Amino acid sequence: MKFEEALKELETLVRKMESGGMSLDEMIKSYEAGRKLVDDCQKELESVRQRIEKVTKSGGVEEFTA
């Protein structure tokens, strides 16, 4: 799943959970699914950060100026 898709699915889960119309069991299942989506997004962001560091000469992330 792409980062954008995972983030969108996570946002949908959060809205459903905040609506208050879920049973406890549904809330737990949604929380578990959301936690996995958060982990997946964090892994993807870390991968991107590492790729950016490889591209920069100093190994640090350089400030972007337009």
Biopython code that builds the backbone (N, CA, C, O; Angstrom):
import numpy as np
from Bio.PDB.StructureBuilder import StructureBuilder

atoms = [
    (1, "MET", "N", (0.851, -1.172, 0.000)),
    (1, "MET", "CA", (0.000, 0.000, 0.000)),
    (1, "MET", "C", (0.902, 1.241, 0.000)),
    (1, "MET", "O", (1.876, 1.316, 0.749)),
    (2, "LYS", "N", (0.564, 2.189, -0.836)),
    (2, "LYS", "CA", (1.335, 3.425, -0.903)),
    (2, "LYS", "C", (1.079, 4.285, 0.333)),
    (2, "LYS", "O", (0.048, 4.163, 0.994)),
    (3, "PHE", "N", (2.037, 5.151, 0.625)),
    (3, "PHE", "CA", (1.949, 6.011, 1.796)),
    (3, "PHE", "C", (0.645, 6.807, 1.802)),
    (3, "PHE", "O", (-0.047, 6.863, 2.819)),
    (4, "GLU", "N", (0.317, 7.414, 0.677)),
    (4, "GLU", "CA", (-0.877, 8.251, 0.604)),
    (4, "GLU", "C", (-2.143, 7.452, 0.873)),
    (4, "GLU", "O", (-3.063, 7.935, 1.534)),
    (5, "GLU", "N", (-2.187, 6.219, 0.355)),
    (5, "GLU", "CA", (-3.352, 5.360, 0.573)),
    (5, "GLU", "C", (-3.467, 4.967, 2.045)),
    (5, "GLU", "O", (-4.557, 4.970, 2.618)),
    (6, "ALA", "N", (-2.336, 4.632, 2.640)),
    (6, "ALA", "CA", (-2.338, 4.242, 4.054)),
    (6, "ALA", "C", (-2.777, 5.403, 4.930)),
    (6, "ALA", "O", (-3.553, 5.222, 5.869)),
    (7, "LEU", "N", (-2.281, 6.599, 4.623)),
    (7, "LEU", "CA", (-2.650, 7.774, 5.398)),
    (7, "LEU", "C", (-4.139, 8.073, 5.263)),
    (7, "LEU", "O", (-4.794, 8.420, 6.246)),
    (8, "LYS", "N", (-4.669, 7.941, 4.070)),
    (8, "LYS", "CA", (-6.099, 8.189, 3.842)),
    (8, "LYS", "C", (-6.940, 7.169, 4.612)),
    (8, "LYS", "O", (-7.950, 7.524, 5.221)),
    (9, "GLU", "N", (-6.521, 5.910, 4.583)),
    (9, "GLU", "CA", (-7.246, 4.860, 5.311)),
    (9, "GLU", "C", (-7.186, 5.121, 6.818)),
    (9, "GLU", "O", (-8.169, 4.921, 7.532)),
    (10, "LEU", "N", (-6.034, 5.563, 7.287)),
    (10, "LEU", "CA", (-5.880, 5.887, 8.708)),
    (10, "LEU", "C", (-6.809, 7.036, 9.098)),
    (10, "LEU", "O", (-7.452, 6.983, 10.146)),
    (11, "GLU", "N", (-6.880, 8.053, 8.279)),
    (11, "GLU", "CA", (-7.774, 9.182, 8.555)),
    (11, "GLU", "C", (-9.231, 8.725, 8.607)),
    (11, "GLU", "O", (-9.996, 9.191, 9.451)),
    (12, "THR", "N", (-9.613, 7.824, 7.719)),
    (12, "THR", "CA", (-10.977, 7.286, 7.712)),
    (12, "THR", "C", (-11.257, 6.512, 8.994)),
    (12, "THR", "O", (-12.326, 6.654, 9.589)),
    (13, "LEU", "N", (-10.299, 5.693, 9.417)),
    (13, "LEU", "CA", (-10.461, 4.939, 10.658)),
    (13, "LEU", "C", (-10.634, 5.869, 11.854)),
    (13, "LEU", "O", (-11.491, 5.638, 12.707)),
    (14, "VAL", "N", (-9.826, 6.910, 11.913)),
    (14, "VAL", "CA", (-9.897, 7.856, 13.033)),
    (14, "VAL", "C", (-11.267, 8.530, 13.065)),
    (14, "VAL", "O", (-11.871, 8.656, 14.130)),
    (15, "ARG", "N", (-11.757, 8.962, 11.907)),
    (15, "ARG", "CA", (-13.085, 9.601, 11.862)),
    (15, "ARG", "C", (-14.169, 8.653, 12.371)),
    (15, "ARG", "O", (-15.042, 9.058, 13.138)),
    (16, "LYS", "N", (-14.111, 7.385, 11.940)),
    (16, "LYS", "CA", (-15.102, 6.405, 12.387)),
    (16, "LYS", "C", (-15.022, 6.194, 13.895)),
    (16, "LYS", "O", (-16.046, 6.102, 14.573)),
    (17, "MET", "N", (-13.796, 6.120, 14.415)),
    (17, "MET", "CA", (-13.625, 5.909, 15.850)),
    (17, "MET", "C", (-14.104, 7.117, 16.641)),
    (17, "MET", "O", (-14.694, 6.963, 17.711)),
    (18, "GLU", "N", (-13.861, 8.299, 16.133)),
    (18, "GLU", "CA", (-14.280, 9.514, 16.828)),
    (18, "GLU", "C", (-15.790, 9.731, 16.792)),
    (18, "GLU", "O", (-16.334, 10.466, 17.617)),
    (19, "SER", "N", (-16.461, 9.097, 15.843)),
    (19, "SER", "CA", (-17.904, 9.284, 15.724)),
    (19, "SER", "C", (-18.663, 8.678, 16.908)),
    (19, "SER", "O", (-19.785, 9.082, 17.213)),
    (20, "GLY", "N", (-18.035, 7.707, 17.565)),
    (20, "GLY", "CA", (-18.653, 7.112, 18.749)),
    (20, "GLY", "C", (-19.688, 6.049, 18.459)),
    (20, "GLY", "O", (-20.335, 5.564, 19.387)),
    (21, "GLY", "N", (-19.866, 5.674, 17.227)),
    (21, "GLY", "CA", (-20.895, 4.694, 16.881)),
    (21, "GLY", "C", (-20.400, 3.269, 16.785)),
    (21, "GLY", "O", (-21.106, 2.408, 16.260)),
    (22, "MET", "N", (-19.202, 2.995, 17.280)),
    (22, "MET", "CA", (-18.636, 1.652, 17.175)),
    (22, "MET", "C", (-18.737, 0.919, 18.507)),
    (22, "MET", "O", (-18.710, 1.518, 19.582)),
    (23, "SER", "N", (-18.855, -0.397, 18.392)),
    (23, "SER", "CA", (-18.816, -1.222, 19.608)),
    (23, "SER", "C", (-17.369, -1.292, 20.094)),
    (23, "SER", "O", (-16.442, -0.921, 19.374)),
    (24, "LEU", "N", (-17.192, -1.767, 21.308)),
    (24, "LEU", "CA", (-15.844, -1.894, 21.862)),
    (24, "LEU", "C", (-14.995, -2.810, 20.990)),
    (24, "LEU", "O", (-13.831, -2.510, 20.726)),
    (25, "ASP", "N", (-15.559, -3.910, 20.548)),
    (25, "ASP", "CA", (-14.825, -4.850, 19.702)),
    (25, "ASP", "C", (-14.408, -4.187, 18.390)),
    (25, "ASP", "O", (-13.278, -4.369, 17.937)),
    (26, "GLU", "N", (-15.311, -3.422, 17.781)),
    (26, "GLU", "CA", (-14.982, -2.700, 16.547)),
    (26, "GLU", "C", (-13.888, -1.663, 16.787)),
    (26, "GLU", "O", (-13.006, -1.471, 15.949)),
    (27, "MET", "N", (-13.956, -0.995, 17.942)),
    (27, "MET", "CA", (-12.932, -0.001, 18.289)),
    (27, "MET", "C", (-11.566, -0.663, 18.425)),
    (27, "MET", "O", (-10.568, -0.130, 17.941)),
    (28, "ILE", "N", (-11.514, -1.800, 19.069)),
    (28, "ILE", "CA", (-10.241, -2.501, 19.252)),
    (28, "ILE", "C", (-9.682, -2.942, 17.904)),
    (28, "ILE", "O", (-8.493, -2.768, 17.639)),
    (29, "LYS", "N", (-10.517, -3.502, 17.064)),
    (29, "LYS", "CA", (-10.071, -3.932, 15.734)),
    (29, "LYS", "C", (-9.599, -2.735, 14.906)),
    (29, "LYS", "O", (-8.596, -2.822, 14.199)),
    (30, "SER", "N", (-10.318, -1.630, 14.996)),
    (30, "SER", "CA", (-9.927, -0.428, 14.274)),
    (30, "SER", "C", (-8.611, 0.134, 14.803)),
    (30, "SER", "O", (-7.771, 0.598, 14.032)),
    (31, "TYR", "N", (-8.439, 0.089, 16.124)),
    (31, "TYR", "CA", (-7.191, 0.559, 16.722)),
    (31, "TYR", "C", (-6.015, -0.289, 16.227)),
    (31, "TYR", "O", (-4.968, 0.244, 15.862)),
    (32, "GLU", "N", (-6.198, -1.610, 16.220)),
    (32, "GLU", "CA", (-5.140, -2.503, 15.745)),
    (32, "GLU", "C", (-4.792, -2.228, 14.286)),
    (32, "GLU", "O", (-3.620, -2.183, 13.914)),
    (33, "ALA", "N", (-5.822, -2.044, 13.465)),
    (33, "ALA", "CA", (-5.589, -1.741, 12.050)),
    (33, "ALA", "C", (-4.895, -0.383, 11.901)),
    (33, "ALA", "O", (-3.988, -0.229, 11.083)),
    (34, "GLY", "N", (-5.323, 0.585, 12.688)),
    (34, "GLY", "CA", (-4.708, 1.907, 12.649)),
    (34, "GLY", "C", (-3.263, 1.878, 13.085)),
    (34, "GLY", "O", (-2.421, 2.553, 12.493)),
    (35, "ARG", "N", (-2.964, 1.104, 14.116)),
    (35, "ARG", "CA", (-1.577, 0.998, 14.601)),
    (35, "ARG", "C", (-0.671, 0.426, 13.515)),
    (35, "ARG", "O", (0.463, 0.872, 13.342)),
    (36, "LYS", "N", (-1.191, -0.584, 12.771)),
    (36, "LYS", "CA", (-0.413, -1.157, 11.676)),
    (36, "LYS", "C", (-0.193, -0.122, 10.576)),
    (36, "LYS", "O", (0.896, -0.038, 10.008)),
    (37, "LEU", "N", (-1.218, 0.660, 10.279)),
    (37, "LEU", "CA", (-1.072, 1.696, 9.257)),
    (37, "LEU", "C", (-0.043, 2.752, 9.678)),
    (37, "LEU", "O", (0.756, 3.203, 8.857)),
    (38, "VAL", "N", (-0.064, 3.142, 10.949)),
    (38, "VAL", "CA", (0.913, 4.105, 11.468)),
    (38, "VAL", "C", (2.318, 3.530, 11.322)),
    (38, "VAL", "O", (3.228, 4.222, 10.864)),
    (39, "ASP", "N", (2.496, 2.277, 11.705)),
    (39, "ASP", "CA", (3.808, 1.638, 11.589)),
    (39, "ASP", "C", (4.280, 1.606, 10.134)),
    (39, "ASP", "O", (5.442, 1.894, 9.845)),
    (40, "ASP", "N", (3.374, 1.256, 9.227)),
    (40, "ASP", "CA", (3.716, 1.214, 7.802)),
    (40, "ASP", "C", (4.121, 2.603, 7.298)),
    (40, "ASP", "O", (5.091, 2.736, 6.553)),
    (41, "CYS", "N", (3.382, 3.627, 7.703)),
    (41, "CYS", "CA", (3.693, 4.997, 7.281)),
    (41, "CYS", "C", (5.053, 5.437, 7.836)),
    (41, "CYS", "O", (5.841, 6.065, 7.128)),
    (42, "GLN", "N", (5.321, 5.111, 9.083)),
    (42, "GLN", "CA", (6.598, 5.484, 9.686)),
    (42, "GLN", "C", (7.761, 4.787, 8.980)),
    (42, "GLN", "O", (8.805, 5.403, 8.764)),
    (43, "LYS", "N", (7.600, 3.530, 8.624)),
    (43, "LYS", "CA", (8.638, 2.805, 7.897)),
    (43, "LYS", "C", (8.895, 3.447, 6.537)),
    (43, "LYS", "O", (10.043, 3.607, 6.123)),
    (44, "GLU", "N", (7.831, 3.810, 5.856)),
    (44, "GLU", "CA", (7.970, 4.445, 4.545)),
    (44, "GLU", "C", (8.668, 5.792, 4.672)),
    (44, "GLU", "O", (9.549, 6.105, 3.870)),
    (45, "LEU", "N", (8.294, 6.591, 5.659)),
    (45, "LEU", "CA", (8.939, 7.885, 5.868)),
    (45, "LEU", "C", (10.423, 7.715, 6.200)),
    (45, "LEU", "O", (11.253, 8.489, 5.723)),
    (46, "GLU", "N", (10.759, 6.732, 6.994)),
    (46, "GLU", "CA", (12.164, 6.470, 7.332)),
    (46, "GLU", "C", (12.945, 6.060, 6.093)),
    (46, "GLU", "O", (14.090, 6.473, 5.908)),
    (47, "SER", "N", (12.332, 5.255, 5.255)),
    (47, "SER", "CA", (12.972, 4.835, 4.008)),
    (47, "SER", "C", (13.244, 6.047, 3.112)),
    (47, "SER", "O", (14.321, 6.169, 2.529)),
    (48, "VAL", "N", (12.272, 6.925, 3.013)),
    (48, "VAL", "CA", (12.438, 8.133, 2.199)),
    (48, "VAL", "C", (13.535, 9.020, 2.783)),
    (48, "VAL", "O", (14.354, 9.563, 2.042)),
    (49, "ARG", "N", (13.552, 9.169, 4.107)),
    (49, "ARG", "CA", (14.581, 9.984, 4.760)),
    (49, "ARG", "C", (15.969, 9.434, 4.450)),
    (49, "ARG", "O", (16.891, 10.198, 4.165)),
    (50, "GLN", "N", (16.119, 8.123, 4.504)),
    (50, "GLN", "CA", (17.406, 7.496, 4.215)),
    (50, "GLN", "C", (17.814, 7.717, 2.760)),
    (50, "GLN", "O", (18.984, 7.965, 2.471)),
    (51, "ARG", "N", (16.859, 7.626, 1.856)),
    (51, "ARG", "CA", (17.152, 7.873, 0.441)),
    (51, "ARG", "C", (17.606, 9.306, 0.217)),
    (51, "ARG", "O", (18.527, 9.554, -0.562)),
    (52, "ILE", "N", (16.962, 10.250, 0.896)),
    (52, "ILE", "CA", (17.342, 11.657, 0.760)),
    (52, "ILE", "C", (18.755, 11.876, 1.296)),
    (52, "ILE", "O", (19.544, 12.602, 0.691)),
    (53, "GLU", "N", (19.071, 11.254, 2.419)),
    (53, "GLU", "CA", (20.407, 11.398, 2.996)),
    (53, "GLU", "C", (21.480, 10.868, 2.050)),
    (53, "GLU", "O", (22.565, 11.443, 1.961)),
    (54, "LYS", "N", (21.189, 9.789, 1.350)),
    (54, "LYS", "CA", (22.156, 9.231, 0.402)),
    (54, "LYS", "C", (22.409, 10.194, -0.754)),
    (54, "LYS", "O", (23.510, 10.235, -1.304)),
    (55, "VAL", "N", (21.397, 10.962, -1.118)),
    (55, "VAL", "CA", (21.518, 11.875, -2.252)),
    (55, "VAL", "C", (22.335, 13.110, -1.885)),
    (55, "VAL", "O", (23.071, 13.635, -2.720)),
    (56, "THR", "N", (22.215, 13.570, -0.667)),
    (56, "THR", "CA", (22.938, 14.772, -0.258)),
    (56, "THR", "C", (24.411, 14.456, -0.051)),
    (56, "THR", "O", (24.766, 13.339, 0.326)),
    (57, "LYS", "N", (25.234, 15.404, -0.289)),
    (57, "LYS", "CA", (26.683, 15.208, -0.194)),
    (57, "LYS", "C", (27.134, 14.991, 1.242)),
    (57, "LYS", "O", (27.979, 14.133, 1.495)),
    (58, "SER", "N", (26.597, 15.738, 2.172)),
    (58, "SER", "CA", (27.082, 15.668, 3.551)),
    (58, "SER", "C", (26.442, 14.545, 4.344)),
    (58, "SER", "O", (26.881, 14.252, 5.456)),
    (59, "GLY", "N", (25.429, 13.919, 3.806)),
    (59, "GLY", "CA", (24.724, 12.876, 4.540)),
    (59, "GLY", "C", (23.607, 13.425, 5.403)),
    (59, "GLY", "O", (22.865, 12.658, 6.018)),
    (60, "GLY", "N", (23.477, 14.735, 5.457)),
    (60, "GLY", "CA", (22.399, 15.375, 6.202)),
    (60, "GLY", "C", (21.347, 15.892, 5.248)),
    (60, "GLY", "O", (21.599, 16.036, 4.051)),
    (61, "VAL", "N", (20.216, 16.160, 5.754)),
    (61, "VAL", "CA", (19.138, 16.683, 4.924)),
    (61, "VAL", "C", (19.361, 18.184, 4.785)),
    (61, "VAL", "O", (19.429, 18.913, 5.775)),
    (62, "GLU", "N", (19.473, 18.623, 3.551)),
    (62, "GLU", "CA", (19.698, 20.033, 3.284)),
    (62, "GLU", "C", (18.367, 20.750, 3.171)),
    (62, "GLU", "O", (17.370, 20.171, 2.739)),
    (63, "GLU", "N", (18.360, 22.013, 3.561)),
    (63, "GLU", "CA", (17.136, 22.817, 3.501)),
    (63, "GLU", "C", (16.775, 23.079, 2.049)),
    (63, "GLU", "O", (17.640, 23.396, 1.233)),
    (64, "PHE", "N", (15.520, 22.948, 1.740)),
    (64, "PHE", "CA", (15.022, 23.174, 0.378)),
    (64, "PHE", "C", (14.652, 24.641, 0.230)),
    (64, "PHE", "O", (13.926, 25.192, 1.058)),
    (65, "THR", "N", (15.144, 25.263, -0.812)),
    (65, "THR", "CA", (14.768, 26.645, -1.113)),
    (65, "THR", "C", (14.209, 26.695, -2.514)),
    (65, "THR", "O", (14.780, 26.128, -3.446)),
    (66, "ALA", "N", (13.098, 27.370, -2.656)),
    (66, "ALA", "CA", (12.423, 27.441, -3.960)),
    (66, "ALA", "C", (12.992, 28.547, -4.808)),
    (66, "ALA", "O", (12.544, 28.753, -5.936)),
]
sb = StructureBuilder()
sb.init_structure("model")
sb.init_model(0)
sb.init_chain("A")
sb.init_seg("    ")
for serial, (resi, resn, name, xyz) in enumerate(atoms, 1):
    if name == "N":
        sb.init_residue(resn, " ", resi, " ")
    sb.init_atom(name, np.array(xyz, "f"), 0.0, 1.0, " ", f" {name:<3s}", serial, name[0])
structure = sb.get_structure()
